Amino acid sequence: MSQISPRLNLPFLQPSQAQKHVTHNEALRQLDLTVQLTVLSTNASNPPAVPEQGEIHALAAAPTGDWAGHGGELAAWLDNAWYFVTPNTGWRAWDLASNMVKVWDGTGWITPPVAAQNLSGVGVATSYDSTNRLSVRSPATLLSHDGGGHQLKINKASAGDTASLLFQSNWTGHAEMGLSGSTGFSIKVSPDGGSWTEALAFDPTTGIPSGAAVQASADDTTTGRLMRADYGYGPGNLLGSVSESSGTPTGAVIERGSTSDGDYVRFADGTQVCTATLNAVSCTTAEGALFSSNSESWTFPVAFSSAPMVSGSGGAMSRFMGFDESSSLHVDYQVLSAVSDAATQRPSAIAIGRWY
């Protein structure tokens, strides 16, 4: 029969053994050291100058002084001498220096691993609750990459639920962005946490924005709102094809063009101006006290919505133009002169009206 226990090396009392109390006390002392083990430090290398009775140190691999040659053992100060115990794999000790549980893994004292799956909650420098199962109290929170990029994912169960970031001041919400009740990304703001304004919302299919921060209509001039490209004008749509819908401009600001009948300019407000240099005519036909050419017709390069106002110049100082009633498509005219003039000259004309 062995004289020591298989795990803690406690000495057994033997039959007919003298001074059995010595063996028994030795076993008790070893139990006193190892049961509910507490150490002043782990990975200790230098013995303290004035140790106290019963203090225990978990030694490093190569301690010095009175501990030399006892690397990895437990050193206990008992009766003015160091008493050494070799730990077995799995022994646990409370480390007073770090206020943590340590475990001997066969080569060193380590912090035992903590199960990180299916925890009920985690609180970092604060407490978690049933809603905020992860709570962090800190000046900042860092989420860094592991060799490449990094994504922060916020998932929701269905389109009608919410997946968002809420920004608070003194626990009152003032801004929120994310997917709030739909799959379209939005940004909302609030002055008091109760009433909310959707400042920006993006259509998930087209990406086109809407919301209080965006111009709501072509005549919306609310201060500070973002101008929509189809409601405002810039280098890309200042010149082009003008158009309208129920009197509201829907195209460019200015449209310019020409045909064989002259030039025209259309404006977004409906104004249209047509100009032309007409066929050359002479003034030799007598009509009363004046001389005039035969009657001519000017077809406008583009149609007006109604008959425009027309004026012109006869092409010389002594000539001027006379017009019959015009239509939206053309106007008849004659070039008149105070004297007979056989020279052919080209008159010019201008018509001003509306294209809608």
C-alpha positions in Angstrom: 0.0 0.0 0.0 1.2 3.5 -1.0 2.2 5.8 1.8 0.9 9.0 0.1 -2.3 9.9 -1.5 -2.3 9.8 -5.4 -3.4 13.4 -6.0 -2.3 15.7 -3.2 0.6 13.6 -2.0 -0.8 13.6 1.5 1.1 11.2 3.9 -1.0 8.3 5.2 -0.9 7.0 8.8 0.8 3.5 8.8 0.1 0.6 11.1 2.2 0.6 14.3 3.6 4.0 13.3 5.2 6.0 16.0 4.3 9.7 16.4 1.3 9.4 14.2 0.4 13.0 15.0 3.4 14.2 13.0 2.2 12.5 9.8 -1.3 13.6 10.4 -0.3 17.3 11.0 1.9 17.1 7.8 -1.2 16.1 5.8 -3.3 18.8 7.4 -0.6 21.5 6.6 -0.5 20.5 3.0 -4.3 20.6 2.8 -4.2 24.0 4.4 -2.0 25.2 1.6 -3.7 23.7 -1.4 -7.4 23.7 -0.5 -9.2 27.0 -1.4 -5.8 28.1 -2.7 -5.0 31.8 -2.6 -1.6 33.3 -3.9 -0.2 36.7 -3.4 1.1 36.7 -6.9 1.7 34.5 -10.0 4.9 34.3 -12.0 6.8 35.5 -9.0 10.6 35.5 -9.4 12.1 37.2 -6.3 11.3 36.2 -2.7 10.0 38.9 -0.4 12.4 40.3 2.2 10.0 39.8 5.1 7.4 37.2 4.3 4.4 36.5 6.5 3.4 33.2 7.9 1.2 31.3 5.5 1.7 33.5 2.4 1.9 31.6 -0.9 3.5 32.6 -4.2 3.1 30.9 -7.6 6.6 30.9 -9.0 7.8 31.7 -12.5 9.9 29.4 -14.6 13.2 30.6 -13.3 12.9 32.2 -9.8 15.9 33.5 -7.9 17.3 33.4 -4.3 15.6 31.0 -1.9 13.3 30.0 -4.7 16.0 29.0 -7.2 15.4 25.5 -8.7 11.7 25.5 -7.9 10.3 27.0 -11.1 6.6 26.5 -11.6 6.0 25.4 -7.9 4.1 27.0 -5.1 6.2 28.6 -2.4 4.7 28.9 1.1 6.3 30.6 4.1 5.8 28.3 7.1 7.7 28.3 10.4 10.4 30.7 9.1 11.2 28.6 6.0 9.9 28.2 2.4 7.8 25.1 1.8 7.4 24.1 -1.8 4.4 22.2 -3.4 4.2 21.1 -7.1 0.8 21.9 -8.6 -1.1 19.5 -10.8 -2.8 20.4 -14.1 -6.2 22.0 -13.4 -5.4 23.4 -10.0 -7.1 26.8 -9.4 -5.9 29.7 -7.3 -7.2 33.2 -6.6 -4.5 35.7 -7.5 -4.6 38.6 -5.1 -2.4 40.7 -7.3 -4.8 40.7 -10.2 -8.0 39.8 -8.4 -8.6 37.0 -10.9 -8.9 33.2 -10.9 -5.8 31.5 -12.4 -5.5 27.9 -13.6 -2.3 25.8 -13.8 -2.2 24.3 -17.3 0.9 22.2 -16.7 3.4 24.9 -17.7 2.0 28.2 -16.3 -0.8 30.0 -14.5 -3.4 31.2 -17.0 -6.6 33.1 -16.9 -9.3 30.4 -17.5 -11.2 30.8 -20.8 -14.7 32.2 -20.6 -17.6 30.8 -22.7 -18.6 33.5 -25.2 -21.5 31.7 -26.8 -25.2 32.3 -25.9 -24.5 34.7 -23.1 -27.5 36.4 -21.5 -25.7 39.7 -21.7 -22.5 41.6 -21.5 -21.8 44.8 -19.6 -18.5 46.7 -20.1 -18.0 49.1 -17.2 -21.8 49.2 -16.8 -24.8 46.9 -16.5 -26.8 45.3 -19.3 -30.5 44.7 -19.3 -33.1 42.6 -21.2 -33.2 45.2 -24.0 -29.7 46.4 -24.0 -28.0 43.1 -23.7 -24.7 44.6 -24.8 -23.9 47.7 -22.8 -20.6 49.7 -23.0 -19.6 52.7 -20.9 -16.5 54.2 -22.4 -15.1 57.4 -23.9 -14.9 55.6 -27.2 -15.6 52.3 -28.8 -13.2 50.8 -31.5 -14.2 48.3 -34.1 -11.1 47.6 -36.2 -10.3 45.3 -39.2 -8.8 41.9 -39.1 -6.5 42.1 -42.1 -8.8 43.9 -44.4 -12.1 45.8 -44.2 -14.7 45.8 -41.4 -18.5 45.8 -41.5 -20.9 46.7 -38.8 -24.1 44.8 -39.5 -27.6 45.7 -38.1 -30.2 43.2 -39.1 -34.0 43.1 -38.7 -36.5 40.3 -39.1 -38.8 41.8 -41.7 -39.4 45.0 -43.8 -41.8 46.5 -41.3 -39.3 46.3 -38.4 -36.6 48.8 -37.6 -32.8 48.5 -38.0 -31.3 51.9 -37.2 -28.8 54.0 -35.3 -30.4 56.2 -32.6 -28.5 59.3 -31.4 -29.5 60.5 -27.9 -28.7 63.4 -25.6 -29.4 62.7 -21.9 -31.3 59.6 -23.0 -33.6 61.7 -25.3 -33.5 60.7 -29.0 -32.7 63.6 -31.5 -31.5 61.8 -34.6 -32.0 58.4 -36.2 -30.8 56.8 -39.4 -31.4 53.4 -40.9 -34.3 51.3 -42.1 -37.3 52.4 -40.1 -40.4 50.5 -41.0 -39.3 49.9 -44.6 -36.3 48.8 -46.7 -35.6 52.5 -47.7 -32.8 54.2 -45.9 -33.9 57.4 -44.0 -32.6 60.1 -41.7 -35.0 61.5 -39.1 -34.5 64.3 -36.6 -36.4 65.4 -33.5 -36.3 68.4 -31.1 -37.7 66.5 -28.1 -37.7 62.7 -28.8 -41.4 62.7 -29.3 -42.1 64.5 -32.7 -39.9 63.3 -35.6 -39.3 64.8 -39.0 -38.1 62.6 -41.9 -35.3 64.8 -43.3 -34.1 62.4 -46.0 -35.5 59.1 -47.4 -33.9 57.2 -50.3 -36.0 55.0 -52.6 -34.3 51.5 -52.4 -34.9 50.9 -56.1 -33.9 54.2 -57.7 -31.9 55.9 -55.0 -33.8 59.1 -55.5 -34.2 61.1 -52.2 -37.2 62.8 -50.7 -38.1 64.3 -47.4 -38.3 67.6 -45.6 -34.8 68.5 -46.6 -35.6 68.2 -50.3 -37.5 70.6 -52.6 -41.1 69.3 -52.7 -42.2 71.0 -55.9 -40.9 73.3 -58.7 -42.3 76.3 -56.9 -41.0 75.3 -53.4 -38.5 77.9 -52.4 -38.3 77.0 -48.7 -35.0 78.4 -47.2 -32.3 75.8 -46.8 -34.0 73.0 -48.8 -31.9 70.9 -51.2 -32.8 71.7 -54.9 -34.0 68.8 -57.0 -32.4 68.6 -60.5 -35.8 68.4 -62.2 -37.1 71.4 -60.2 -34.0 73.6 -60.5 -31.6 74.9 -63.2 -27.9 74.8 -63.7 -25.3 74.4 -66.5 -26.8 71.0 -67.5 -30.4 72.2 -68.2 -30.2 76.0 -68.6 -30.2 75.5 -72.4 -32.2 72.7 -74.0 -35.7 71.8 -74.9 -38.4 73.8 -73.0 -41.5 72.0 -71.9 -44.4 72.4 -69.5 -47.1 70.6 -67.6 -50.2 72.6 -66.7 -48.2 75.8 -66.8 -45.3 74.5 -64.7 -41.9 74.3 -66.6 -40.6 70.8 -66.8 -37.7 71.3 -69.2 -34.8 73.7 -69.8 -34.9 77.5 -69.2 -34.0 78.6 -72.8 -34.5 76.8 -76.1 -32.9 78.3 -79.3 -33.2 77.0 -82.8 -33.6 77.9 -86.5 -35.3 76.8 -89.7 -35.3 78.0 -93.2 -38.0 80.5 -92.1 -35.8 82.2 -89.4 -34.6 81.9 -85.9 -36.5 81.4 -82.6 -36.0 81.6 -78.9 -38.4 80.0 -76.4 -38.3 80.7 -72.6 -39.5 78.4 -69.8 -42.2 81.0 -68.8 -43.9 80.6 -72.3 -42.4 83.6 -74.0 -41.4 83.0 -77.7 -39.4 85.3 -80.0 -39.0 84.7 -83.7 -36.8 86.7 -86.1 -36.0 86.5 -89.8 -34.4 88.4 -92.6 -37.0 88.0 -95.4 -36.8 87.8 -99.2 -35.5 90.9 -101.0 -38.1 93.1 -102.5 -38.3 96.4 -104.5 -40.7 99.3 -104.0 -42.0 100.4 -107.4 -45.7 99.7 -107.3 -47.9 102.8 -106.8 -50.5 102.7 -104.2 -51.9 106.2 -103.5 -49.0 108.5 -102.5 -46.7 105.6 -101.7 -44.9 102.9 -103.5 -44.9 99.3 -102.3 -43.9 95.9 -103.3 -46.3 93.0 -103.8 -47.7 91.4 -100.7 -45.5 88.8 -99.1 -45.9 86.1 -96.4 -43.6 85.1 -93.5 -44.1 81.6 -92.1 -42.8 81.6 -88.5 -39.9 79.2 -87.8 -42.1 77.7 -85.0 -45.7 78.1 -84.3 -47.1 80.4 -81.6 -50.0 79.4 -79.3 -51.9 82.5 -80.7 -51.2 85.3 -83.0 -48.0 87.2 -81.9 -47.1 90.9 -82.0 -45.1 91.5 -85.2 -42.9 94.4 -86.2 -40.1 95.0 -88.7 -37.8 97.2 -90.8 -38.1 97.7 -94.5 -34.4 97.4 -95.1 -33.7 101.1 -95.9 -34.1 104.5 -94.2 -37.1 105.4 -96.4 -38.8 102.0 -96.2 -41.0 100.5 -93.5 -43.1 97.4 -93.1 -46.9 97.0 -93.0 -48.5 93.8 -91.7 -51.9 92.2 -92.2 -53.6 90.4 -89.3 -51.3 87.5 -88.4 -52.1 84.0 -87.3 -50.1 81.6 -85.0 -48.3 80.2 -88.1 -47.6 83.1 -90.4 -48.1 86.8 -91.2 -48.6 88.7 -94.5 -46.7 91.9 -95.0 -45.8 94.6 -97.5 -42.7 96.8 -97.7 -43.7 100.5 -98.2 -41.6 103.4 -99.3 -42.1 107.2 -99.6 -40.4 107.2 -103.0 -40.2 104.8 -105.8 -37.2 102.5 -105.3 -36.3 99.8 -107.7 -33.4 98.5 -105.6 -34.1 95.1 -104.0 -33.5 95.0 -100.2 -34.2 92.4 -97.6 -36.5 93.5 -94.8 -36.2 92.0 -91.2 -39.0 91.1 -88.9 -39.6 90.1 -85.3 -42.6 88.3 -83.7 -43.1 88.2 -80.0 -45.8 86.0 -78.3 -46.2 82.7 -76.4 -45.6 79.1 -77.3 -48.2 77.9 -74.7 
